[in-house]
Amino acid sequence: MFSPVRKRPCSGLSLRARRSNASAGDGPEASDRGLLEIAAEPEAALPAGNSGSGAEEKSGQESGSRRWSKLSRRYRKAAPAPELEPGSEAGRLSGAGAAAPAEASGRGDEAPEPAEGEERFPLPYYLRNFLMVLEAVLGSEDKELFNDGDELWLRTFGKLSVAGQKLYVRLFQRKLNWLKITKLNYPEIGLDLTPSIEELRLAGLLQTGSELCDVSEALDLLSAPELKLLAKSFHLRPQGQRAEILKSLLRLAKQQSIFSCNQNPSSPGLAILNRYVEAIYSLAEVLTAMTRGTWSDALQIYKTAREKWIQLENSNDIRFHQELPVYLRCFTVGWVYTRIRFRGVEILQRLHMYEEAVEELKSLLEQSIYCPESRGRWWNRLSLNLHQHLKQTEQAIQCLRKGLDDVWVHTGHRLALYQRAIRIRDSPSCKKWHHLLQDLPVMRVEDVSHVMIKGRTCPGMGNSLFLMENTSEGPNLGQGEPCSTVICSVEEVSLAHYRQQGFDQGIHGEGAIFLTLFGLFFWDIIFLSGIPDVFRNPYQACPLDLYTDCFYQHRREPIESRVEFLQDAPIETLHRLMADVWNNHRNTTATLINWEIFSSLQQAQSLVSCLGGLFLSGICSILAKNLRHCRGGLPDLVVWNSHSLQYKLSEVKGPTDQLSHKQMVWLDQLRRLGADVEVCHVSAVGARSHQLSSCQ
């Protein structure tokens, strides 16, 4: 079984590449900012320090990638420390001309002596993670993607002092703009950053404004105030080393290092990587423009990217993409440009260019190599544009029929297409086309029970926030004495309602609850080894095929065996299986598992006692077969009585909310599995000037 690296939450922000305006599961997501934030993810358990002999590395003896690979191997030999306390012997990765680590043996795992003026403190999480990424990539086969110039940068960075490396990584995480020296404030690096800035400048990694002032003054390009401002500014050099090498390197680490794997041997890997990175930046630019609402700029970026794709799509490299499994194909340039093109559809629609949007959607649907899981969304959007905006009802009906016959259209998207077709069929204004919709494949989704409760709205906050009587602490949540009136969400109002109904336990977790249970019961199957190319490095939190149909296909036999086992397993056996995974992997980051969703293992076991093996086997089977589409739409609340073992699954809807198609499908499936499910509607009533206070 593959064993992912155990990770701990870091004291700083847990940052992951942001998914700006992107639907979940469309492939790798990155904005320009998110690309850099990989270095600030939760820190892995790192060694307490390098082993140091104090010997000086001979200049020029080793290439950069080989040297870093060696450092990586030595670094891994050092004993891991669960925490690095202030004053501990925390080593740092040193470069040519600095103390190089020796093989770990005896007392050789001590950190090298700090440079003059530096104190011995543990490395901050952002630098440790940055170094971890460097080691992971340059210790792999992907180091072949970097040339001599890249290795020169690596050696330069390795020679920096700890303070210099800290400052560089801090600046690296910021936008590549001119910054005022007086605006920098990193007290963990130093109160006076001037020495570190000068170190970076002398190393050629940073450019100060004073270097440009003489040229600007000689050419009379800037005014005196502008020259004064420039003299007090600096920025990281916008050279290829930073923009292409580091960002590409971090992207390699995030995207599991596949550019030297399963690629066309006739095309250099570096060229493939560069085209991919260029496409990623174009996607980031489109998303940024859309977020800002600058639709004309977004349109131009989209058109430029589309032209680049037209020039590429008939090349040998692109034709090779269809030979890759879908979980590697999502890391290709064609996949990224396909996502840009669908963003282009959104842009065209926003600008009321519906004919152009329809043509782009038709073009997307003519291929099935890239983003096949998005075809349901494309069919739905195409039918809407044809019917409502272009008034081409017959073409819209043909589109709906093709979409319903498309094997890539799943769950909620299929239901949306079916319901749209039914609305057209039953519309009096569309009688002339009724005969085209008489033999539709029937898709029945039965409704569940609905309850209505009232919630007092918070004045001035519309219907998004409510007021509720808080309670002091009691043996269970909500069992104490009333203490004050607090502001709460619609889900918290519903939880209070279910507590009054006798459910002493309740969690607002949406899909996280059942995804966590699925992860606990299928841990060994999720991390099953021996499947080609699904695990590319030890820092993965999930296999690459997790959100594709390949996940089930690759593990069909063990999944079916586990589902059958869960059906008849006694509760005590289920508890033991959960405890084994919980106790052995509690600090390991895994994509499906939210270790904080339950207050304790005992609470999770209490819920499982209520759900039972038969129900759990059914829901786990659904998730295993189609995790990408089924991870969304699960009910908001799970409430249960730990004594009577009664439970209820509830989808909560505020005053103006409606069920999505995925939620309709899930509620029907859960009801069929025997669960007690309902939709809880919270209607808004006036607050009538209740005073807010705090619990004492």
WOVENJO-V678181 format. One record per backbone hydrogen bond with DSSP energy under -1.0 kcal/mol. CO is the residue of the C=O (numbers start at 1). NH is the residue of the N-H. Records with the same first field share a line. If there is no record, write none. Layout:
CO=NH, NH
//
This chain:
6=45
13=15
18=20
23=26
31=35
33=36, 37
36=39
37=40
38=41
40=15
43=8
46=81
51=102
55=100
58=61
63=67
64=68
65=69
66=70
67=71
68=72
69=73
70=74
71=75
72=76
79=48
85=88
88=90
95=98
100=53
105=108
107=110
115=118
119=121
124=128
125=129
126=130
127=131
128=132
129=133
130=134
131=135
132=136
133=137
134=138
135=139
137=140
140=143
141=144
142=145
143=146
147=151
148=152
149=153
150=154
151=155
152=156
153=157
154=158
155=159
157=160
158=95
161=165
162=166
163=167
164=168
165=169
166=170
167=171
168=172
169=173
171=174
175=177
179=234
180=183
181=184
186=189, 190
193=197
194=198
195=199
196=200
197=201
198=202
199=203
200=205, 206
201=204
205=237
207=235
209=212, 213
212=216
213=217
214=218
215=219
216=221
223=227
224=228
225=229
226=230
227=231
230=233
232=181
233=209
234=179
235=207
237=239
239=242, 243
240=244, 245
241=246
242=247
244=248
245=249
246=250
247=251
248=252
249=253
250=254
251=255
252=257
258=261
264=267
268=272
269=273
270=274
271=275
272=276
273=277
274=278
275=279
276=280
277=281
278=282
279=283
280=284
281=285
282=286
283=287
284=288
285=289
286=290
287=291
288=292
289=294
293=295
294=298
295=299
296=300
297=301
298=302
299=303
300=304
301=305
302=306
303=307
304=308
305=309
306=310
307=311
308=312
309=313
312=315
315=319
316=320
318=321
320=323
321=324
325=328, 329
326=330
328=331
329=332
332=336
333=337
334=338
335=339
336=340
337=341
338=342
339=343
340=344
341=345
342=346
343=347
344=348
345=349
346=350
347=351
348=353
349=352
352=354
353=357
354=358
355=359
356=360
357=361
358=362
359=363
360=364
361=365
362=366
364=367
371=374
372=375
374=378
375=379
376=380
377=381
378=382
379=383
380=384
381=385
382=386
383=387
384=388
385=390
386=392
392=396
393=397
394=398
395=399
396=400
397=401
398=402
399=403
400=404
401=405
406=409
410=413, 414
411=415
412=416
413=417
414=418
415=419
416=420
417=421
418=422
419=423
420=424
421=425
422=426
427=430
428=431
430=433
431=434
433=436
434=437
449=679
451=681
453=683
455=685
456=467
458=461
461=464
465=458
466=488
468=486
470=483
476=479
481=472
484=470
486=468
488=466
489=493
490=494
491=495
492=496
493=497
494=498
495=499
496=500
498=503
499=502
505=640
507=638
509=512
511=515
512=516
513=517
514=518
515=519
516=520
517=521
518=522
522=526
523=527
525=528
527=2
531=534
534=544
537=540
538=5
541=591
543=546
545=548
548=551
549=553
550=554
555=559
556=560
557=561
558=562
559=563
560=564
561=565
562=566
563=567
570=574
571=575
572=576
573=577
574=578
575=579
576=580
577=581
578=582
579=583
580=584
581=585
585=588
587=7
594=597
600=604
601=605
602=606
603=607
604=608
605=609
606=610
607=611
608=612
612=616
613=617
614=618
615=619
616=620
617=621
618=622
619=623
620=624
621=625
622=626
626=630
627=631
636=509, 510
637=650
638=507
639=648
640=505
641=645
646=641
648=639
649=678
650=637
651=680
653=682
654=657
660=664
661=665
662=666
663=667
664=668
665=669
666=670
667=671
668=672
669=673
670=675
671=674
676=649
678=651
679=451
680=653
681=453
683=455
685=457
//
